[in-house]
Amino acid sequence: MSIVNEQHVIRTARLVLRPLRADDDARIFELIAHWDILRFLSAPPWPYLREHARMFVELRTQPDPDVITSVITHDDALVGVIDAAIKPAGAAQPQRGYAIGYWLGQPYWGKGFMSEAAHAFIAHVFEATGENAIYSGAVSENAASLRIQEKLGFVRDGEAMLYIPARRKELPSTNTVLTRARFEAQR
């Protein structure tokens, strides 16, 4: 089943996840264009330019039944992005299915925001898709991201090599999977 890209707003105790807007590009550029973030991400280039943020927003605000992108806001300020997209089976993800990706601006690290946002977002994705599993993963040295996934109930599902554009090379990565049953049991 595909995700319906309707106007969704997800509220948590401290955060609001909302659809991406055309004017979000400046804030996205401000937060993501830092080595400490991009060195772990599998899509954005380095150096990251304002034009990259504009292209990301333009692409992700177009209707796509297989992708949902939310910005994470705290006190009405954009602090990060989370998305789910259908990925084909491959080395970085053994089965075809929805994969979750995310990043958070460095000033917001260590506050539990990503765990809170991802939990609510995953609940939304399971509800919207009817899927029985969601995939994720991270560069193996990104202990913080893997810790977040573990807290959410993801379990390790293999290893792979993942190309990181900012580093211009493949790095060892850890694949993870979260079943609907495991997620619901933890709620």
PyMOL commands that place a pseudoatom at each C-alpha (Angstrom):
pseudoatom trace, name=CA, resn=MET, resi=1, chain=A, elem=C, hetatm=0, pos=[0.000, 0.000, 0.000]
pseudoatom trace, name=CA, resn=SER, resi=2, chain=A, elem=C, hetatm=0, pos=[1.287, 3.494, -0.767]
pseudoatom trace, name=CA, resn=ILE, resi=3, chain=A, elem=C, hetatm=0, pos=[1.377, 6.383, 1.630]
pseudoatom trace, name=CA, resn=VAL, resi=4, chain=A, elem=C, hetatm=0, pos=[-1.234, 8.969, 0.832]
pseudoatom trace, name=CA, resn=ASN, resi=5, chain=A, elem=C, hetatm=0, pos=[0.547, 12.300, 0.771]
pseudoatom trace, name=CA, resn=GLU, resi=6, chain=A, elem=C, hetatm=0, pos=[-2.293, 14.221, 2.382]
pseudoatom trace, name=CA, resn=GLN, resi=7, chain=A, elem=C, hetatm=0, pos=[-1.788, 17.237, 4.584]
pseudoatom trace, name=CA, resn=HIS, resi=8, chain=A, elem=C, hetatm=0, pos=[-0.831, 15.554, 7.827]
pseudoatom trace, name=CA, resn=VAL, resi=9, chain=A, elem=C, hetatm=0, pos=[0.111, 17.120, 11.128]
pseudoatom trace, name=CA, resn=ILE, resi=10, chain=A, elem=C, hetatm=0, pos=[1.423, 14.969, 13.942]
pseudoatom trace, name=CA, resn=ARG, resi=11, chain=A, elem=C, hetatm=0, pos=[1.617, 16.374, 17.463]
pseudoatom trace, name=CA, resn=THR, resi=12, chain=A, elem=C, hetatm=0, pos=[3.705, 15.051, 20.333]
pseudoatom trace, name=CA, resn=ALA, resi=13, chain=A, elem=C, hetatm=0, pos=[4.277, 16.428, 23.825]
pseudoatom trace, name=CA, resn=ARG, resi=14, chain=A, elem=C, hetatm=0, pos=[6.918, 18.902, 22.614]
pseudoatom trace, name=CA, resn=LEU, resi=15, chain=A, elem=C, hetatm=0, pos=[6.938, 18.753, 18.830]
pseudoatom trace, name=CA, resn=VAL, resi=16, chain=A, elem=C, hetatm=0, pos=[4.800, 19.240, 15.758]
pseudoatom trace, name=CA, resn=LEU, resi=17, chain=A, elem=C, hetatm=0, pos=[5.561, 17.293, 12.594]
pseudoatom trace, name=CA, resn=ARG, resi=18, chain=A, elem=C, hetatm=0, pos=[4.066, 18.980, 9.585]
pseudoatom trace, name=CA, resn=PRO, resi=19, chain=A, elem=C, hetatm=0, pos=[4.314, 18.786, 5.804]
pseudoatom trace, name=CA, resn=LEU, resi=20, chain=A, elem=C, hetatm=0, pos=[7.236, 20.437, 4.109]
pseudoatom trace, name=CA, resn=ARG, resi=21, chain=A, elem=C, hetatm=0, pos=[6.518, 23.947, 2.772]
pseudoatom trace, name=CA, resn=ALA, resi=22, chain=A, elem=C, hetatm=0, pos=[8.146, 25.784, -0.112]
pseudoatom trace, name=CA, resn=ASP, resi=23, chain=A, elem=C, hetatm=0, pos=[9.629, 28.376, 2.269]
pseudoatom trace, name=CA, resn=ASP, resi=24, chain=A, elem=C, hetatm=0, pos=[11.401, 25.761, 4.439]
pseudoatom trace, name=CA, resn=ASP, resi=25, chain=A, elem=C, hetatm=0, pos=[14.497, 25.706, 2.232]
pseudoatom trace, name=CA, resn=ALA, resi=26, chain=A, elem=C, hetatm=0, pos=[16.358, 28.512, 4.045]
pseudoatom trace, name=CA, resn=ARG, resi=27, chain=A, elem=C, hetatm=0, pos=[15.998, 26.877, 7.456]
pseudoatom trace, name=CA, resn=ILE, resi=28, chain=A, elem=C, hetatm=0, pos=[16.857, 23.436, 6.079]
pseudoatom trace, name=CA, resn=PHE, resi=29, chain=A, elem=C, hetatm=0, pos=[20.015, 24.853, 4.532]
pseudoatom trace, name=CA, resn=GLU, resi=30, chain=A, elem=C, hetatm=0, pos=[20.921, 26.608, 7.789]
pseudoatom trace, name=CA, resn=LEU, resi=31, chain=A, elem=C, hetatm=0, pos=[20.621, 23.391, 9.810]
pseudoatom trace, name=CA, resn=ILE, resi=32, chain=A, elem=C, hetatm=0, pos=[21.875, 20.649, 7.505]
pseudoatom trace, name=CA, resn=ALA, resi=33, chain=A, elem=C, hetatm=0, pos=[24.867, 22.298, 5.809]
pseudoatom trace, name=CA, resn=HIS, resi=34, chain=A, elem=C, hetatm=0, pos=[27.289, 21.118, 8.511]
pseudoatom trace, name=CA, resn=TRP, resi=35, chain=A, elem=C, hetatm=0, pos=[29.876, 18.377, 8.293]
pseudoatom trace, name=CA, resn=ASP, resi=36, chain=A, elem=C, hetatm=0, pos=[28.773, 16.738, 11.560]
pseudoatom trace, name=CA, resn=ILE, resi=37, chain=A, elem=C, hetatm=0, pos=[25.357, 16.046, 10.001]
pseudoatom trace, name=CA, resn=LEU, resi=38, chain=A, elem=C, hetatm=0, pos=[26.221, 15.368, 6.365]
pseudoatom trace, name=CA, resn=ARG, resi=39, chain=A, elem=C, hetatm=0, pos=[29.069, 12.982, 7.124]
pseudoatom trace, name=CA, resn=PHE, resi=40, chain=A, elem=C, hetatm=0, pos=[26.492, 10.319, 8.016]
pseudoatom trace, name=CA, resn=LEU, resi=41, chain=A, elem=C, hetatm=0, pos=[23.768, 10.895, 5.375]
pseudoatom trace, name=CA, resn=SER, resi=42, chain=A, elem=C, hetatm=0, pos=[23.399, 8.849, 2.199]
pseudoatom trace, name=CA, resn=ALA, resi=43, chain=A, elem=C, hetatm=0, pos=[21.934, 11.483, -0.116]
pseudoatom trace, name=CA, resn=PRO, resi=44, chain=A, elem=C, hetatm=0, pos=[23.060, 15.094, 0.421]
pseudoatom trace, name=CA, resn=PRO, resi=45, chain=A, elem=C, hetatm=0, pos=[26.305, 16.248, -1.176]
pseudoatom trace, name=CA, resn=TRP, resi=46, chain=A, elem=C, hetatm=0, pos=[29.211, 18.099, 0.406]
pseudoatom trace, name=CA, resn=PRO, resi=47, chain=A, elem=C, hetatm=0, pos=[29.488, 20.977, 0.336]
pseudoatom trace, name=CA, resn=TYR, resi=48, chain=A, elem=C, hetatm=0, pos=[25.769, 21.469, 0.729]
pseudoatom trace, name=CA, resn=LEU, resi=49, chain=A, elem=C, hetatm=0, pos=[24.558, 24.604, -1.052]
pseudoatom trace, name=CA, resn=ARG, resi=50, chain=A, elem=C, hetatm=0, pos=[21.398, 26.654, -0.725]
pseudoatom trace, name=CA, resn=GLU, resi=51, chain=A, elem=C, hetatm=0, pos=[20.412, 25.376, -4.166]
pseudoatom trace, name=CA, resn=HIS, resi=52, chain=A, elem=C, hetatm=0, pos=[20.470, 21.812, -2.814]
pseudoatom trace, name=CA, resn=ALA, resi=53, chain=A, elem=C, hetatm=0, pos=[17.942, 22.797, -0.149]
pseudoatom trace, name=CA, resn=ARG, resi=54, chain=A, elem=C, hetatm=0, pos=[15.720, 24.445, -2.783]
pseudoatom trace, name=CA, resn=MET, resi=55, chain=A, elem=C, hetatm=0, pos=[15.865, 21.323, -4.975]
pseudoatom trace, name=CA, resn=PHE, resi=56, chain=A, elem=C, hetatm=0, pos=[15.088, 19.046, -1.995]
pseudoatom trace, name=CA, resn=VAL, resi=57, chain=A, elem=C, hetatm=0, pos=[12.045, 21.115, -1.040]
pseudoatom trace, name=CA, resn=GLU, resi=58, chain=A, elem=C, hetatm=0, pos=[10.848, 21.337, -4.644]
pseudoatom trace, name=CA, resn=LEU, resi=59, chain=A, elem=C, hetatm=0, pos=[11.128, 17.567, -5.102]
pseudoatom trace, name=CA, resn=ARG, resi=60, chain=A, elem=C, hetatm=0, pos=[9.582, 16.626, -1.758]
pseudoatom trace, name=CA, resn=THR, resi=61, chain=A, elem=C, hetatm=0, pos=[6.614, 18.992, -2.052]
pseudoatom trace, name=CA, resn=GLN, resi=62, chain=A, elem=C, hetatm=0, pos=[5.523, 17.306, -5.312]
pseudoatom trace, name=CA, resn=PRO, resi=63, chain=A, elem=C, hetatm=0, pos=[2.831, 14.647, -4.927]
pseudoatom trace, name=CA, resn=ASP, resi=64, chain=A, elem=C, hetatm=0, pos=[4.371, 11.187, -4.617]
pseudoatom trace, name=CA, resn=PRO, resi=65, chain=A, elem=C, hetatm=0, pos=[2.262, 8.309, -3.286]
pseudoatom trace, name=CA, resn=ASP, resi=66, chain=A, elem=C, hetatm=0, pos=[5.378, 6.428, -2.139]
pseudoatom trace, name=CA, resn=VAL, resi=67, chain=A, elem=C, hetatm=0, pos=[7.016, 9.171, -0.069]
pseudoatom trace, name=CA, resn=ILE, resi=68, chain=A, elem=C, hetatm=0, pos=[6.016, 11.194, 2.951]
pseudoatom trace, name=CA, resn=THR, resi=69, chain=A, elem=C, hetatm=0, pos=[8.224, 13.929, 4.327]
pseudoatom trace, name=CA, resn=SER, resi=70, chain=A, elem=C, hetatm=0, pos=[7.651, 15.810, 7.558]
pseudoatom trace, name=CA, resn=VAL, resi=71, chain=A, elem=C, hetatm=0, pos=[9.559, 18.635, 9.089]
pseudoatom trace, name=CA, resn=ILE, resi=72, chain=A, elem=C, hetatm=0, pos=[10.045, 18.444, 12.820]
pseudoatom trace, name=CA, resn=THR, resi=73, chain=A, elem=C, hetatm=0, pos=[9.268, 21.688, 14.623]
pseudoatom trace, name=CA, resn=HIS, resi=74, chain=A, elem=C, hetatm=0, pos=[9.773, 22.809, 18.207]
pseudoatom trace, name=CA, resn=ASP, resi=75, chain=A, elem=C, hetatm=0, pos=[8.268, 26.102, 19.359]
pseudoatom trace, name=CA, resn=ASP, resi=76, chain=A, elem=C, hetatm=0, pos=[7.318, 26.745, 15.700]
pseudoatom trace, name=CA, resn=ALA, resi=77, chain=A, elem=C, hetatm=0, pos=[10.957, 26.477, 14.540]
pseudoatom trace, name=CA, resn=LEU, resi=78, chain=A, elem=C, hetatm=0, pos=[12.019, 23.795, 12.086]
pseudoatom trace, name=CA, resn=VAL, resi=79, chain=A, elem=C, hetatm=0, pos=[14.602, 21.597, 13.843]
pseudoatom trace, name=CA, resn=GLY, resi=80, chain=A, elem=C, hetatm=0, pos=[14.905, 18.594, 11.501]
pseudoatom trace, name=CA, resn=VAL, resi=81, chain=A, elem=C, hetatm=0, pos=[13.364, 16.384, 8.828]
pseudoatom trace, name=CA, resn=ILE, resi=82, chain=A, elem=C, hetatm=0, pos=[12.055, 12.807, 8.810]
pseudoatom trace, name=CA, resn=ASP, resi=83, chain=A, elem=C, hetatm=0, pos=[10.735, 10.834, 5.873]
pseudoatom trace, name=CA, resn=ALA, resi=84, chain=A, elem=C, hetatm=0, pos=[9.568, 7.442, 4.721]
pseudoatom trace, name=CA, resn=ALA, resi=85, chain=A, elem=C, hetatm=0, pos=[9.949, 6.223, 1.171]
pseudoatom trace, name=CA, resn=ILE, resi=86, chain=A, elem=C, hetatm=0, pos=[9.578, 2.924, -0.628]
pseudoatom trace, name=CA, resn=LYS, resi=87, chain=A, elem=C, hetatm=0, pos=[13.047, 1.581, -1.318]
pseudoatom trace, name=CA, resn=PRO, resi=88, chain=A, elem=C, hetatm=0, pos=[13.824, -1.320, -3.624]
pseudoatom trace, name=CA, resn=ALA, resi=89, chain=A, elem=C, hetatm=0, pos=[15.571, -4.348, -2.216]
pseudoatom trace, name=CA, resn=GLY, resi=90, chain=A, elem=C, hetatm=0, pos=[19.346, -4.030, -2.325]
pseudoatom trace, name=CA, resn=ALA, resi=91, chain=A, elem=C, hetatm=0, pos=[22.484, -4.198, -0.229]
pseudoatom trace, name=CA, resn=ALA, resi=92, chain=A, elem=C, hetatm=0, pos=[21.449, -1.349, 2.063]
pseudoatom trace, name=CA, resn=GLN, resi=93, chain=A, elem=C, hetatm=0, pos=[17.963, -2.833, 2.520]
pseudoatom trace, name=CA, resn=PRO, resi=94, chain=A, elem=C, hetatm=0, pos=[17.394, -6.534, 1.890]
pseudoatom trace, name=CA, resn=GLN, resi=95, chain=A, elem=C, hetatm=0, pos=[13.613, -6.303, 1.327]
pseudoatom trace, name=CA, resn=ARG, resi=96, chain=A, elem=C, hetatm=0, pos=[11.527, -3.860, -0.660]
pseudoatom trace, name=CA, resn=GLY, resi=97, chain=A, elem=C, hetatm=0, pos=[9.554, -1.625, 1.674]
pseudoatom trace, name=CA, resn=TYR, resi=98, chain=A, elem=C, hetatm=0, pos=[9.346, 1.679, 3.453]
pseudoatom trace, name=CA, resn=ALA, resi=99, chain=A, elem=C, hetatm=0, pos=[12.574, 3.026, 4.859]
pseudoatom trace, name=CA, resn=ILE, resi=100, chain=A, elem=C, hetatm=0, pos=[12.764, 5.797, 7.440]
pseudoatom trace, name=CA, resn=GLY, resi=101, chain=A, elem=C, hetatm=0, pos=[15.452, 8.454, 7.221]
pseudoatom trace, name=CA, resn=TYR, resi=102, chain=A, elem=C, hetatm=0, pos=[15.992, 11.481, 9.426]
pseudoatom trace, name=CA, resn=TRP, resi=103, chain=A, elem=C, hetatm=0, pos=[18.303, 14.220, 10.592]
pseudoatom trace, name=CA, resn=LEU, resi=104, chain=A, elem=C, hetatm=0, pos=[18.197, 16.837, 13.324]
pseudoatom trace, name=CA, resn=GLY, resi=105, chain=A, elem=C, hetatm=0, pos=[19.979, 20.189, 13.473]
pseudoatom trace, name=CA, resn=GLN, resi=106, chain=A, elem=C, hetatm=0, pos=[22.973, 20.091, 15.809]
pseudoatom trace, name=CA, resn=PRO, resi=107, chain=A, elem=C, hetatm=0, pos=[21.602, 22.672, 18.295]
pseudoatom trace, name=CA, resn=TYR, resi=108, chain=A, elem=C, hetatm=0, pos=[18.789, 20.203, 19.023]
pseudoatom trace, name=CA, resn=TRP, resi=109, chain=A, elem=C, hetatm=0, pos=[20.870, 17.079, 19.654]
pseudoatom trace, name=CA, resn=GLY, resi=110, chain=A, elem=C, hetatm=0, pos=[20.708, 15.410, 23.061]
pseudoatom trace, name=CA, resn=LYS, resi=111, chain=A, elem=C, hetatm=0, pos=[17.188, 16.590, 23.944]
pseudoatom trace, name=CA, resn=GLY, resi=112, chain=A, elem=C, hetatm=0, pos=[15.292, 13.440, 22.932]
pseudoatom trace, name=CA, resn=PHE, resi=113, chain=A, elem=C, hetatm=0, pos=[13.595, 15.238, 20.039]
pseudoatom trace, name=CA, resn=MET, resi=114, chain=A, elem=C, hetatm=0, pos=[14.421, 12.658, 17.377]
pseudoatom trace, name=CA, resn=SER, resi=115, chain=A, elem=C, hetatm=0, pos=[13.220, 9.713, 19.454]
pseudoatom trace, name=CA, resn=GLU, resi=116, chain=A, elem=C, hetatm=0, pos=[9.971, 11.562, 20.185]
pseudoatom trace, name=CA, resn=ALA, resi=117, chain=A, elem=C, hetatm=0, pos=[9.453, 12.628, 16.566]
pseudoatom trace, name=CA, resn=ALA, resi=118, chain=A, elem=C, hetatm=0, pos=[10.379, 9.251, 15.083]
pseudoatom trace, name=CA, resn=HIS, resi=119, chain=A, elem=C, hetatm=0, pos=[8.035, 7.366, 17.409]
pseudoatom trace, name=CA, resn=ALA, resi=120, chain=A, elem=C, hetatm=0, pos=[5.056, 9.489, 16.349]
pseudoatom trace, name=CA, resn=PHE, resi=121, chain=A, elem=C, hetatm=0, pos=[6.064, 9.419, 12.687]
pseudoatom trace, name=CA, resn=ILE, resi=122, chain=A, elem=C, hetatm=0, pos=[6.469, 5.634, 12.657]
pseudoatom trace, name=CA, resn=ALA, resi=123, chain=A, elem=C, hetatm=0, pos=[3.017, 5.212, 14.226]
pseudoatom trace, name=CA, resn=HIS, resi=124, chain=A, elem=C, hetatm=0, pos=[1.642, 7.380, 11.411]
pseudoatom trace, name=CA, resn=VAL, resi=125, chain=A, elem=C, hetatm=0, pos=[3.465, 5.383, 8.716]
pseudoatom trace, name=CA, resn=PHE, resi=126, chain=A, elem=C, hetatm=0, pos=[2.246, 2.040, 10.064]
pseudoatom trace, name=CA, resn=GLU, resi=127, chain=A, elem=C, hetatm=0, pos=[-1.306, 3.400, 10.198]
pseudoatom trace, name=CA, resn=ALA, resi=128, chain=A, elem=C, hetatm=0, pos=[-1.170, 4.972, 6.727]
pseudoatom trace, name=CA, resn=THR, resi=129, chain=A, elem=C, hetatm=0, pos=[0.452, 2.060, 4.896]
pseudoatom trace, name=CA, resn=GLY, resi=130, chain=A, elem=C, hetatm=0, pos=[-0.731, -1.141, 6.492]
pseudoatom trace, name=CA, resn=GLU, resi=131, chain=A, elem=C, hetatm=0, pos=[2.838, -2.462, 6.158]
pseudoatom trace, name=CA, resn=ASN, resi=132, chain=A, elem=C, hetatm=0, pos=[4.078, -5.026, 8.660]
pseudoatom trace, name=CA, resn=ALA, resi=133, chain=A, elem=C, hetatm=0, pos=[7.674, -3.756, 8.780]
pseudoatom trace, name=CA, resn=ILE, resi=134, chain=A, elem=C, hetatm=0, pos=[9.606, -0.527, 8.385]
pseudoatom trace, name=CA, resn=TYR, resi=135, chain=A, elem=C, hetatm=0, pos=[13.302, -0.408, 7.616]
pseudoatom trace, name=CA, resn=SER, resi=136, chain=A, elem=C, hetatm=0, pos=[16.052, 1.994, 8.586]
pseudoatom trace, name=CA, resn=GLY, resi=137, chain=A, elem=C, hetatm=0, pos=[19.733, 1.853, 9.382]
pseudoatom trace, name=CA, resn=ALA, resi=138, chain=A, elem=C, hetatm=0, pos=[22.764, 4.039, 9.748]
pseudoatom trace, name=CA, resn=VAL, resi=139, chain=A, elem=C, hetatm=0, pos=[26.449, 4.253, 9.088]
pseudoatom trace, name=CA, resn=SER, resi=140, chain=A, elem=C, hetatm=0, pos=[27.816, 1.839, 11.684]
pseudoatom trace, name=CA, resn=GLU, resi=141, chain=A, elem=C, hetatm=0, pos=[29.918, 4.529, 13.386]
pseudoatom trace, name=CA, resn=ASN, resi=142, chain=A, elem=C, hetatm=0, pos=[26.800, 6.676, 13.920]
pseudoatom trace, name=CA, resn=ALA, resi=143, chain=A, elem=C, hetatm=0, pos=[26.097, 5.288, 17.377]
pseudoatom trace, name=CA, resn=ALA, resi=144, chain=A, elem=C, hetatm=0, pos=[23.576, 8.021, 18.220]
pseudoatom trace, name=CA, resn=SER, resi=145, chain=A, elem=C, hetatm=0, pos=[21.317, 7.159, 15.285]
pseudoatom trace, name=CA, resn=LEU, resi=146, chain=A, elem=C, hetatm=0, pos=[21.531, 3.438, 15.963]
pseudoatom trace, name=CA, resn=ARG, resi=147, chain=A, elem=C, hetatm=0, pos=[20.705, 4.096, 19.640]
pseudoatom trace, name=CA, resn=ILE, resi=148, chain=A, elem=C, hetatm=0, pos=[17.566, 6.008, 18.606]
pseudoatom trace, name=CA, resn=GLN, resi=149, chain=A, elem=C, hetatm=0, pos=[16.501, 3.126, 16.383]
pseudoatom trace, name=CA, resn=GLU, resi=150, chain=A, elem=C, hetatm=0, pos=[17.115, 0.631, 19.176]
pseudoatom trace, name=CA, resn=LYS, resi=151, chain=A, elem=C, hetatm=0, pos=[14.984, 2.687, 21.594]
pseudoatom trace, name=CA, resn=LEU, resi=152, chain=A, elem=C, hetatm=0, pos=[12.183, 2.656, 19.018]
pseudoatom trace, name=CA, resn=GLY, resi=153, chain=A, elem=C, hetatm=0, pos=[12.322, -1.134, 18.783]
pseudoatom trace, name=CA, resn=PHE, resi=154, chain=A, elem=C, hetatm=0, pos=[14.316, -1.576, 15.571]
pseudoatom trace, name=CA, resn=VAL, resi=155, chain=A, elem=C, hetatm=0, pos=[16.546, -4.642, 15.528]
pseudoatom trace, name=CA, resn=ARG, resi=156, chain=A, elem=C, hetatm=0, pos=[19.693, -5.172, 13.518]
pseudoatom trace, name=CA, resn=ASP, resi=157, chain=A, elem=C, hetatm=0, pos=[19.002, -6.796, 10.182]
pseudoatom trace, name=CA, resn=GLY, resi=158, chain=A, elem=C, hetatm=0, pos=[22.434, -7.147, 8.611]
pseudoatom trace, name=CA, resn=GLU, resi=159, chain=A, elem=C, hetatm=0, pos=[25.383, -5.137, 7.468]
pseudoatom trace, name=CA, resn=ALA, resi=160, chain=A, elem=C, hetatm=0, pos=[26.100, -3.417, 4.153]
pseudoatom trace, name=CA, resn=MET, resi=161, chain=A, elem=C, hetatm=0, pos=[28.291, -0.816, 2.547]
pseudoatom trace, name=CA, resn=LEU, resi=162, chain=A, elem=C, hetatm=0, pos=[26.565, 2.556, 2.067]
pseudoatom trace, name=CA, resn=TYR, resi=163, chain=A, elem=C, hetatm=0, pos=[27.841, 5.336, -0.190]
pseudoatom trace, name=CA, resn=ILE, resi=164, chain=A, elem=C, hetatm=0, pos=[28.112, 8.650, 1.671]
pseudoatom trace, name=CA, resn=PRO, resi=165, chain=A, elem=C, hetatm=0, pos=[28.422, 11.531, -0.820]
pseudoatom trace, name=CA, resn=ALA, resi=166, chain=A, elem=C, hetatm=0, pos=[29.971, 13.926, 1.706]
pseudoatom trace, name=CA, resn=ARG, resi=167, chain=A, elem=C, hetatm=0, pos=[32.838, 11.490, 2.257]
pseudoatom trace, name=CA, resn=ARG, resi=168, chain=A, elem=C, hetatm=0, pos=[32.909, 10.313, -1.360]
pseudoatom trace, name=CA, resn=LYS, resi=169, chain=A, elem=C, hetatm=0, pos=[33.191, 6.682, -0.317]
pseudoatom trace, name=CA, resn=GLU, resi=170, chain=A, elem=C, hetatm=0, pos=[31.293, 3.668, 0.945]
pseudoatom trace, name=CA, resn=LEU, resi=171, chain=A, elem=C, hetatm=0, pos=[31.181, 3.070, 4.676]
pseudoatom trace, name=CA, resn=PRO, resi=172, chain=A, elem=C, hetatm=0, pos=[30.045, 0.077, 6.713]
pseudoatom trace, name=CA, resn=SER, resi=173, chain=A, elem=C, hetatm=0, pos=[26.397, 0.462, 7.670]
pseudoatom trace, name=CA, resn=THR, resi=174, chain=A, elem=C, hetatm=0, pos=[23.970, -1.394, 9.900]
pseudoatom trace, name=CA, resn=ASN, resi=175, chain=A, elem=C, hetatm=0, pos=[20.530, -2.247, 8.524]
pseudoatom trace, name=CA, resn=THR, resi=176, chain=A, elem=C, hetatm=0, pos=[17.604, -2.297, 10.952]
pseudoatom trace, name=CA, resn=VAL, resi=177, chain=A, elem=C, hetatm=0, pos=[13.979, -3.376, 10.825]
pseudoatom trace, name=CA, resn=LEU, resi=178, chain=A, elem=C, hetatm=0, pos=[10.965, -2.678, 13.022]
pseudoatom trace, name=CA, resn=THR, resi=179, chain=A, elem=C, hetatm=0, pos=[7.927, -4.918, 12.779]
pseudoatom trace, name=CA, resn=ARG, resi=180, chain=A, elem=C, hetatm=0, pos=[4.461, -3.613, 13.439]
pseudoatom trace, name=CA, resn=ALA, resi=181, chain=A, elem=C, hetatm=0, pos=[3.989, -6.250, 16.164]
pseudoatom trace, name=CA, resn=ARG, resi=182, chain=A, elem=C, hetatm=0, pos=[7.166, -5.204, 17.982]
pseudoatom trace, name=CA, resn=PHE, resi=183, chain=A, elem=C, hetatm=0, pos=[6.265, -1.497, 17.716]
pseudoatom trace, name=CA, resn=GLU, resi=184, chain=A, elem=C, hetatm=0, pos=[2.734, -2.071, 19.031]
pseudoatom trace, name=CA, resn=ALA, resi=185, chain=A, elem=C, hetatm=0, pos=[4.017, -4.265, 21.875]
pseudoatom trace, name=CA, resn=GLN, resi=186, chain=A, elem=C, hetatm=0, pos=[6.284, -1.428, 23.011]
pseudoatom trace, name=CA, resn=ARG, resi=187, chain=A, elem=C, hetatm=0, pos=[3.498, 1.154, 22.982]
for i in range(1, 187): cmd.bond("trace and resi %d" % i, "trace and resi %d" % (i + 1))
show_as sticks, trace
zoom trace
